[in-house]
Amino acid sequence: MKIKNLTYALSAAFGLIGPALFLRNINLSDWGMLPVELGFALWLLSPFVLIALAVRSDRFSSMGALIATILAGLFGAWFYTELTFHFTTKSDAQDAIAMLFVAAYQHAIIFLTLGLSFIVGWLQARRK
């Protein structure tokens, strides 16, 4: 399997975990909040859209994008399931806010990983 196809597949799989668990916890009886809640779900999906755009642009290495997908995906999957099911923590009133910050951390992981792979690729190309 090609690295790009694997990266797309992992991005899709990891990208669905956050919004699915977030939408599981919301109250759909209040229709006025539905656009806001859907916006939050899109925010949780955005790190993996960023990875898909990076893979498509061909400016970043496919292996760096795959590593970024795995790191951000595993980080997010663990924290989303922890904040939903509370394996090692107790339920808190700020769990929903914490879910929104996980996507920000995933963005940071992706930017750092892709930036590092871009710099390494640039240095290798310059060295030749």
N, C-alpha and C positions, 0 to 999 in steps of 0.2 A: 504494500500500500504506500502510496506517495506520502511524503511528509505534509504537504499542503492539505491533502484530503483528510489525513489523520487530525491535523490541527483544526480544520473546519468541523469535523465530527466531534472532537473533544470540546470545542468552543460551544457547539450547540448543546451538548449534554450538560456541561457545567453551567452554561448560561440559563438553562431552564430550572436549575435547582433553586436559586434565590427567589425568582418571581413565584414559583409554585408554592414554596413554603411561606412566602409573604402573603400571597393571595389566600392561602389556607387560613391564615390568622385574622383576616379582616372581617368586618361586619358588613355584609352586602345588603342589609335591610335599609341602610341610609344611602339612598340613591344620589344625594347631593355630593357625597364624598367620593363617588366612583371615579370621576376624572382625576382627582388627586391621587387616589390609590393606584390607578392604572399608570399614572406618571411615575410614581415611586417604583412600580414593577418594571417600567422601562429603564429607570435609572439603575436598577439592579442587573439588568441585562446589558447595559452599555459597556462594561469592560470587555465583554466577549465580542461585541460588535467592533470595538476598537482593534481587537486582535484580528478579526476577519478582514478589516480594512488594511491592516499592516501586512498581512499575508498577500492580499490582492495587489498591493502597490509595488511589490518586488524591490523595494528599497531596503527592506529588512531581511535578515536571513530566515529561512524557513525553520531552521533548527532553533534559532532564538525565539521565534514566535511559538514553537511547540513547547519549549521550556517555560516561557511566560504563561502559556495556557495551563500547563500542568501545575505550576506554582500557584498562580492566582486561583485556579479552579479548586485545587485541594484545600487551600486556605479558606476560600469562600464556602465550600461544601461543609467543611468542619464547623465553621462558625454559624452558618445558617441552620444546620441540624442541631447544634448545641443550643442556639437561641430559641429554637422551636420545641425541642423535646427535653432539654435540660438534663443531660447525662451526668454532668459533674457540677452544675451550678443550680441555684434556686431561681425560680421565676422572679422577675423584677419588672417594675413599671416602665423601665426604659428599654425593654427588649426591642421594641419597634424602632426606636432611634438607633440602637446599636446595629440593627440590620441595615439601616441606611448608610452607616459609616463603613460597613464591611466593603461596600462597593467602592468607596473612596480609597480604602487600603488596597483593594484589587487594582485600581487604576495606578496607584503608586508602584505596586509590584510590577505591573506591565510596563510602565514607563521606564523604570530602572532596568529591567531585564532587556527590553528592546533597545534602550539606549546603550547599554553595555555591549550587547551583541553588534549594534551598529558601529560603535567605536572599535571593537575588535576586528570586525570585517574591514573597516576603513584602514586600520593600521596594517592588516595583512595585504590588502590591495596596494597600499603605498610602498610596502616592503619589496614587492615583486618587481 
